[in-house]
Amino acid sequence: MPGVDLPFGLPEVDYTEYSNRQLVAVPLAVLAVALLIVGGVWLTTGAPVDLGMEFTGGTEMRLQIDGENPQQRIQQAFTAEPAGVQPVAGSDVYIVSFGTGANSEQLETQAENAGFGVESIDSTSPSFGSEAQIQAIGGVAIAFAGMSVLVFAMFRTFVPSIAVVVSAFSDVVVPLALMNVLGIQLTLGSVAALLMIIGYSVDSDILLNNHVLRRQGSFYESAYRAMETGITMTLTSIAAMVVMTVVATAFGIGLLSSIGLILVFGLTTDLLNTYMLNMSLLRWWKFEGVNR
Amino acid sequence: MADEGGTWASIKENWRVVLLVLIVLASVFALFSPTLAPSTDTPGSTANGSAADTGVTNLQFGLELSGGTRIQAPLVGVHATGVDIPEGTERATIRQGVAAGLENASAQDVAVRFPGEYGDTTQQTTVVEVRTANVTAAQLDAALNEAGYEADNTYNRVSGITQQTAVTVLRQKVNEAGLSGGTVRVVGGDVIVVEVPNANQTAVRDLIESRGQVLIQAYHQNENGTYVRTTVMDSDDLRQVGNAQQIQGGQGAEVGVVVADDSAEDVQQRFVDTGLAQEGGTECSYEQSPNSTEPCILLVQDGQVLNSFAVDEGLAEPMRTGEWADDPQFRLTTGNLSTAQEVAINLRAGALPTELDLNQNSMLYVDPSQSDRFKTDSLIAGIAAVLAVSGVVFARYQRVEVAGPMIVTALSEVVILMGAAAAIGYPIDLSVIAGFVAAIGTGVDDLIIIADEVMSEGEVTSQRVFQSRFRKAFWVIGAAAATTIVALSPLAVLSLGQLRGFAIFTILGVLVGVLVTRPAYGDILRSLLTGKH
């Protein structure tokens, strides 16, 4: 066994110590739990995840509020009950959201009457939102199908290809389940992130497959080398996205923070899937599957 | 290079780096050159100039980063294509026949368009369109069947030609209203997006909410003595619409119009037929006693009577003699200047074929001060992400000659993308910035693959070893790029409006990366690692 050091002083894992069954069990169990959560939510609410304003309709305003007791003044200013009030770090701006009943023109007038500075208004009607919902689900499905076809076309071998596709599927489903658990709503940004995961998370799987399938050297040698590169890649991306999420959340830039957060979820899941699920499927295929 | 040929050979050797440098220079030129500054000559733009104005760079900023209002909504209506109508059937008959089968529509809401050329589009079959809410495609299909006209297909949206007309009219309205830099476009097949920089939601709503149909009608008695309204002209009959102005030394405001030559005779005839041009002119008392007035001219906008006025002998006389048609001018008067301005805009732009469905809309308003904050904040978020990437890469390789070029190469990709945005005038908004960050992310990933591959299996001793390893790395990069492009392409076409920029710039970034920056990084790494300089 070549002693390949994993980057960042990560402890070396000796895959020979674990059976394929053991390795596969963890990511599959995670996927199963995630599917249960997503499926359960889908059955009870009619959508795989709690949908945000852009999909269900509603209004979100940024209000600049000088003076005392801003929270209390927000509650008094509007006839409609705000669904949420969130301060923006380092400023006197508040992001106030309303449900579908509120009329955006009326809200603007009420905000102005209360002496608030209206910085932005973002409003979507329910029927427009439901159209967006269909498009979003369709988009994710098409992207996934396209990616799968491409992967099969590139590797032309069933087991390695399906390993990538299953990993990618799990990379999308687990973040969805996490969103349900943590109460994060689906926004346009998170849809973009889900699509990005489909394209992005398969990179490390492709790398692993490529090394194992197309390089000389033992399975473990190739796999460890792919792992070294792949983990660096994924950790770099995770670092970038964590930082972007933190900064964007502090500034209240919803689009950037939701893209970042979902990508962090997806890429973390991908570490698990690539190096446990995909790895053991490949090992099984290499040592047992091929001989059949 | 040690051998003869000196610089030329080394340029040839490193042509990928040279190409990258050239493209980066071109991008910098596109970004900063005043010769490529965005043009501001939108019709109707006033002294306040282009709203998407940019300052130091040539970048144009979208709504979120420049301030303004965006409204997205579909057009109201359904249509049927390939409608089988017996030859010689009158339009009015068809309209009434179809309306009879529809609970929520009247004959006025039904439009029939026979095959022919309409603008740039050729329509092959007969189209029947119902332009009112609460009618579904299925109901239209049933109504057509009931009336005895079979349709090939029915759709829950308006026809393409109607949509094009609506976009043209909306564009003119936005321009005519002096809202400079406004854009109107269609996304996802049936959603109209109206974007106006520096305008608040009320101004934009007022402008696009109504169809803006202005009719000049005669209010007169028919042969039975009942008062009826007859349209004598509409915006299609006009050649020129003047500016709205205050009436000198009097009350109210007026808009001067010139009737088109081919309509002048007809319009004149209608004035005579309806009694408007009767001898001595008319006295109008429409407002006080509508049931006993002499013929009046009504100025009607979206079914609402804005003003009624009389025809004086000075106008009536040349109409009776037929001289008016030689110089067909006319003045429309209104109560105040703002109404006159609205009428002028509507007459110039023409009427929308159907309304925008504002019950099914999405609206975004961003105040200029907020957009400035978005600009700095998203820049900070982007820079923070780049620093994070740099930190990780340096920690991993601990060799400046590997990690340094990596960061520089990834950043050059962003410069190229920004240059491209400036060159094509694509407005930068938050989603595009997210696309830039994604480009850095995928870019660095690929550079890591190259670096690891090239440095694997010991030192890089010769060109050949380098080339073969680089080629191996490139297969993975190409495959990864292809999956990203496939995954994001749905977003580039869907009507999930704001995400389009993200998809376009991520895809563009991946392409630039695979074709230009990553090969160049390979060259840089080679000259650093093989010890040749």
Interface residues (C-beta under 8 A of the other chain):
Chain A: P7 F8 E54 R62 Q64 S91 V93 S104 E105 E108 G117 V118 E119 S120 I121 D122 S123 T124 S125 S127 F128 G129 E131 A132 Q135 A136 G138 G139 V140 I142 A143 F144 G146 M147 L150 V151 M154 L188 G189 V191 A192 L195 M196 I198 G199 Y200 V202 D203 I206 L207 N210 R214 R215 R225 E228 T229 T232 M233 L235 T236 S237 A239 A240 M241 V242 V243 M244 V246 V247 A248 F251 I253 L255 L256 I259
Chain B: Q72 A73 G188 V191 Q201 T202 R205 N359 Q360 N361 S362 M363 L364 Y365 V366 D367 S369 Q370 R373 F374 D377 S378 I380 A381 G382 A384 A385 V386 L387 A388 V389 G391 V392 V393 A395 R396 L430 S431 I433 A434 V437 A438 I440 G441 T442 V444 D445 I448 I449 D452 E453 S456 K472 W475 V476 A479 A480 A482 T483 T484 I485 V486 A487 L488 S489 P490 L491 L494 S495 L496 Q498 L499 F502 A503 T506
